[in-house]
Amino acid sequence: MKTCTNCGGMWRSDSMLMAPGCGCESTDLRVGDWMQTYTGKAFWILDPRPEDVCIEDIAHHLAAIGRFNGASKVFYSVGQHSLNVANIVGLQAVRFGTGEGTTLTETSALLRDSRLYVALLMHDAHEAYTQDIIRPHKNNLPQIKQICEDVQNVIWQVFGLLDFVQSVEVQEIIRTADARMLATERRDLMAPGKFEWHLGEPYADFHIKPSKSIADVESAFLKLFEGLMRDIVR
């Protein structure tokens, strides 16, 4: 299916399985269907483009989307998780040791790089458009996993981080921080379960505070993002 960028309607097709097209004569067709964002933009999940991405949408959507498919004892947003992932590295930087082939000096320099903290903050930014798809779904549905990666890569491109996040060291810090935060969320936000999660990471040095409001998380997300970006462009 393709949709028209003029009116958002489905394009005419010979297939009997598709609805009649919008009748526009636009030549700019997009793959798949679109969603309306917080700011009123149209975003095509199967055809993401840089011009459709904005930080205001990302911050608002992530602040309003719950983690764990709604299974936490209190509402806990992807936005608050993202803030915590950025904060855990800042608070526990000394704990994030060197990766194979990386010197302590290189790691120390990386932990002082504002781009790293933007990457940590934005590591789940694609979920602003795809929702927080829980791991049992994502790991068993390769097409969904690829869609999420494609959207995330467009977001990295928009904010000038596409090359930066290809670094093995950056990826390992993001993976470790995300896993450590997940272990902490399991401890602080989830009911005792039937099975262990076997996460293999220590907890954060802090407990997760009761859920902040959507507006508070959105504001904190934008404030941190804007401050980090100012540091990068200096």
C-alpha positions in Angstrom: 0.0 0.0 0.0 1.1 3.5 -0.7 -0.3 6.8 0.5 -0.4 10.3 -1.0 1.6 13.1 0.7 -0.9 15.6 -0.6 -3.9 14.3 1.3 -2.9 11.2 3.1 -5.3 9.0 1.1 -4.4 5.6 -0.3 -3.2 5.6 -3.8 -5.3 4.0 -6.5 -4.3 0.4 -7.2 -5.4 -2.3 -9.6 -5.6 -4.7 -6.7 -9.1 -5.6 -5.5 -7.7 -5.8 -2.0 -7.0 -2.1 -1.8 -9.4 0.8 -1.5 -9.7 3.3 -4.3 -7.1 6.0 -4.3 -7.5 9.7 -3.3 -7.6 11.0 -6.9 -4.7 13.4 -6.4 -2.0 13.6 -9.0 0.9 13.7 -6.5 4.0 11.9 -7.5 5.4 11.8 -4.0 4.0 8.5 -2.7 5.0 7.0 0.6 5.1 3.3 1.6 2.5 2.1 4.0 0.1 4.2 6.1 0.8 7.2 8.3 0.2 8.3 11.9 -0.4 11.9 13.2 2.1 13.1 15.7 1.7 15.4 18.7 2.7 18.4 16.7 0.4 17.5 13.8 3.0 16.0 11.5 2.4 12.9 9.5 4.9 10.0 10.1 5.2 7.0 7.8 6.5 4.0 9.9 7.5 2.0 6.8 9.0 5.1 5.1 10.6 7.3 7.7 12.2 10.5 6.5 14.3 13.1 8.4 11.9 15.9 7.7 9.1 14.1 9.6 11.1 13.8 12.9 11.1 16.5 15.6 12.3 16.5 19.2 9.0 17.9 20.5 7.1 14.9 19.2 9.7 12.5 20.6 9.7 14.0 24.0 5.9 14.2 24.3 5.2 10.7 22.9 7.9 9.0 25.1 6.6 10.8 28.2 3.1 9.4 27.5 4.0 5.8 26.5 4.2 3.3 29.3 7.0 0.7 29.7 6.4 -3.0 30.1 3.2 -3.1 28.1 1.5 -1.4 31.1 2.6 -4.2 33.6 4.4 -2.0 36.1 2.8 -1.3 39.5 2.7 2.4 38.7 2.8 4.2 35.4 6.3 4.4 34.2 7.0 6.0 30.9 9.6 5.3 28.2 10.6 9.0 28.7 11.4 8.5 32.3 13.3 5.4 31.5 15.3 7.3 28.9 16.2 10.0 31.4 17.3 7.4 33.9 19.5 5.6 31.4 21.3 8.9 30.7 21.5 9.7 34.4 22.9 6.3 35.4 26.0 6.8 33.3 26.5 10.3 34.6 26.1 9.2 38.2 28.0 5.9 37.9 30.5 6.8 35.1 33.4 5.2 37.0 31.5 1.9 36.9 31.4 1.8 33.1 34.8 0.3 32.5 36.7 -0.2 29.3 35.6 -2.4 26.5 38.0 -4.8 24.7 40.6 -2.8 22.8 39.7 0.5 24.5 42.1 2.3 26.8 40.9 3.9 30.1 41.8 7.3 28.6 39.6 6.7 25.6 36.7 5.6 27.8 37.2 8.6 30.1 37.1 11.0 27.2 33.9 9.3 25.8 32.2 9.7 29.2 32.8 13.4 29.0 31.3 13.6 25.5 27.9 15.2 25.4 27.1 13.2 22.3 27.1 10.1 24.4 24.4 11.4 26.8 22.3 12.5 23.8 22.6 8.9 22.5 21.7 7.5 25.9 18.7 9.8 26.2 17.6 9.0 22.6 18.3 5.2 22.6 14.6 4.4 22.5 13.5 7.4 20.5 12.0 5.2 17.7 9.4 4.1 20.2 7.9 7.6 19.9 6.6 6.3 16.5 6.6 2.5 16.9 5.4 2.3 20.6 7.3 0.3 23.2 7.2 -3.2 21.6 8.1 -5.7 24.4 11.0 -8.0 23.8 9.0 -11.3 23.4 7.3 -9.6 20.3 10.4 -7.8 18.9 12.7 -10.8 19.3 10.3 -13.1 17.5 9.1 -10.8 14.8 12.2 -9.9 12.7 10.2 -7.5 10.5 9.1 -5.4 13.5 12.7 -5.3 14.8 13.9 -4.1 11.4 11.3 -1.4 11.3 12.3 -0.1 14.7 16.0 -0.1 13.6 15.2 1.8 10.4 13.2 4.5 12.3 15.9 4.8 15.0 18.6 5.2 12.3 16.7 8.1 10.7 16.5 9.7 14.2 20.2 9.3 14.7 20.7 10.9 11.3 18.5 13.9 12.2 20.5 14.7 15.3 23.9 14.1 13.8 24.6 10.9 15.7 24.5 8.2 13.0 28.2 7.8 12.7 28.9 8.3 16.5 26.6 5.4 17.6 28.3 3.0 15.2 31.2 2.9 17.7 31.5 -0.4 19.5 32.4 1.5 22.7 29.3 3.7 22.5 27.0 0.7 21.8 28.4 -1.2 24.8 27.9 1.7 27.1 24.3 2.1 25.9 23.6 -1.6 26.2 25.1 -1.8 29.7 23.2 1.3 31.0 19.9 0.1 29.4 20.3 -3.4 31.0 21.3 -2.0 34.4 18.3 0.3 34.3 16.1 -2.7 33.3 17.3 -4.6 36.3 16.5 -1.7 38.6 13.1 -1.2 37.1 12.4 -4.9 37.7 13.3 -4.5 41.3 11.5 -1.2 42.0 8.4 -1.3 39.7 7.3 -4.9 39.0 5.4 -7.4 41.1 7.2 -10.6 42.1 7.0 -12.9 39.1 6.8 -16.5 38.3 10.2 -16.6 36.7 13.6 -14.8 37.2 14.5 -12.3 34.5 18.2 -13.4 34.5 19.4 -9.9 33.5 23.0 -10.3 34.6 23.5 -6.7 35.5 23.8 -5.0 38.9 21.2 -2.5 40.1 21.6 1.3 39.8 22.8 3.1 42.9 19.4 4.7 43.3 15.8 3.7 43.6 13.3 4.8 41.0 11.0 7.5 42.5 7.2 7.3 42.1 6.2 8.1 38.5 6.4 11.7 37.4 3.6 13.3 35.4 3.7 13.2 31.6 4.3 17.0 31.5 7.2 16.8 34.0 8.9 14.0 32.1 8.4 15.8 28.8 9.9 19.0 30.2 12.8 17.2 31.8 13.5 15.4 28.5 13.5 18.5 26.5 15.6 20.4 29.0 18.3 17.8 29.1 18.3 17.4 25.3 18.6 21.1 24.7 21.4 21.5 27.2 23.4 18.7 25.7 22.9 19.9 22.2 24.2 23.4 23.2 27.3 21.7 24.6 27.8 19.9 21.3 27.6 22.9 19.0 29.9 25.1 21.1 
